[in-house]
Amino acid sequence: MESAYDYESPVIQGLLDTDYYTFTMMQAVLHQHPNVDVEYNFIVRAKEKLGHLIPQLRDELEKLASLQMREGELRFLFNPRFREYLTPDYERFLGLFRFNLRYIHVSEVDGQLNIRVVGPMLHCIMFEQPVLALVSELRNRDKYPDVTLEDVTRKLYQKFDWLEKNLSRDELADLRVSDFSTRRRLSFKAQREVIDIMRRDFPGQFIGTSNAHLAYEFDLPLIGTMAHQWLMVHQQVGRLRESQNAALENWVREYRGRLGIALTDCISTDFFLKDFDLYFAKLYDGLRQDSGDPIAWADKVLARYTELGIDPMTKDLMFSDGLNFEKCLPILRHVRGKAKFGFGMGTSLACDVDGVEPLSIVMKLVRVHGEPVVKFSDDPIKNVCEDASFLQYAAKVFSVGGGPLPQLNAANKEV
């Protein structure tokens, strides 16, 4: 049986082998924050020891540094029929872009893998997804070497059978799913196989992928707008209290109504909705949920649109927090007929194999110009900050929470 890993090729297939929102944020950084210095921290939420992977990781990083954008990839990404909002100067910049390894620092601390990316945001922003995908695949090769592609596809078809047994024909027609699995995939080979099957055999609607390389290969729609780091960087380039407004305003300034799905949980959805006034509600096509209770989130968002006099059926709600098909079903039944909606699925698509425990890892922006930034998620385990005093200060500024604040974790600097 065919292995789920390709040992002959680099783990990262090319500069397009990343999430599309990296490219959209990168253009905005090029135009608006070209001289901003940042720091990213790699976090292993499950505290699994990964220090032994460092030699392999260094080897793969050297291969990453040799990549450059190919002509066909540039033509795909900058196709004016689909992405006229990507600009000629950004195309020229990407044509020259190379990963610079002086910005990434890899070490071992008490057996744990420690990765920091420090430097200009314009040159560091591209590290996030490739580093996560590298660590995930290297760890999976080491821990689960015998996994086959058949193991991957068998589980996927079992899910299709479950959907057809548990959803009505009308519900399946409304089940819009996109692939968000790059960062925690079992392997590139597994993700590619899953997407190939999804585009051919998925019983609902497969609407695209966030992975630009696979969208290019299979001629699929590219899905993605912004990530938390876009909102977080504004915390240290202007007034803290106004940072979310500034991030939303600058995104509109960059894309003039395109890519209009906003992320709500950088400073909690409750705080987001205070800033999300009629102006932003009209400018943005919809919102994305990435933490907390999805049904409670949907009710808050629907109520806010109604309060502003906007028909929620004209807006898109995107759910993307640790979803599998079983979790999608109650959400679908709750929001169906109330708004347009879709589901971004990651780990449960490309790293769901019997006997395999997916690696829970993230890479988060933690400092801007040497000063701390904070993320107050709707799920406390996803909160991030490196500075206890700034955490306390930001909590007061944003009126977040009512009880005791989570403690900083010395190993990962995660709250």
RARA-V914664 format. One record per backbone hydrogen bond with DSSP energy under -1.0 kcal/mol. CO is the residue of the C=O (numbers start at 1). NH is the residue of the N-H. Records with the same first field share a line. If there is no record, write none. Layout:
CO: NH + NH
//
This chain:
2: 149
14: 17
16: 18 + 213
18: 212
19: 22
20: 24
21: 25
22: 26
23: 27
24: 28
25: 29
26: 30
27: 31
28: 32
29: 33
33: 36
36: 121
37: 369
38: 119
39: 366 + 367
40: 117
41: 364
43: 362
44: 47
50: 53
51: 54
53: 57
54: 58
55: 59
56: 60
57: 61
58: 62
59: 63
60: 64
61: 65
64: 67
70: 74
71: 75
72: 76
73: 77
74: 78
76: 79
79: 82 + 83
83: 86
87: 91
88: 92
89: 93
90: 94
91: 95
93: 97
100: 103
103: 118
105: 116
107: 114
109: 112
111: 51
112: 109
114: 107
115: 42
116: 105
117: 40
119: 38
120: 123 + 124
121: 125
124: 127
127: 131
128: 132
129: 133
130: 134
131: 135
132: 136
133: 137
134: 138
135: 139
136: 140
137: 141
138: 142
139: 143
140: 144
144: 147
147: 4
148: 152
149: 153
150: 154
151: 155
152: 156
153: 157
154: 158
155: 159
156: 160
157: 161
158: 162
159: 163
160: 164
161: 165
162: 166
163: 167
168: 172
169: 173
170: 174
172: 175
174: 176
175: 205
176: 343
177: 207
178: 345
179: 210
182: 185
187: 191
188: 192
189: 193
190: 194
191: 195
192: 196
193: 197
194: 198
195: 199
197: 201
198: 202
205: 177
208: 179
209: 223
210: 20
211: 215
212: 216
213: 217
214: 218
215: 220
221: 209
227: 230
228: 232
229: 233
232: 235
233: 236
240: 243
242: 246
243: 247
244: 248
245: 249
246: 250
247: 251
248: 252
249: 253
250: 254
251: 255
252: 256
255: 258
260: 285 + 286
262: 288
266: 376
268: 272
269: 273
271: 275
272: 276
275: 277
277: 281
278: 282
279: 283
280: 284
285: 316
286: 262
287: 318
288: 264
289: 320
293: 297
294: 298
295: 299
296: 300
297: 301
298: 302
299: 303
300: 304
301: 305
302: 306
303: 307
304: 308
305: 310
306: 309
311: 314
312: 315
315: 340
316: 287
317: 342
318: 289
319: 344
324: 328
325: 329
328: 332
329: 333
330: 334
331: 335
332: 336
335: 338 + 339
340: 317
342: 319
343: 178
345: 180
346: 349 + 350
347: 351
350: 186
353: 356
359: 361
360: 45
362: 43
364: 41
366: 373
367: 39
368: 371
371: 368
375: 384
376: 268
379: 382
380: 383
384: 375
387: 391
388: 392
389: 393
390: 394
391: 395
392: 396
393: 397
394: 398
395: 400
409: 413
414: 409
//
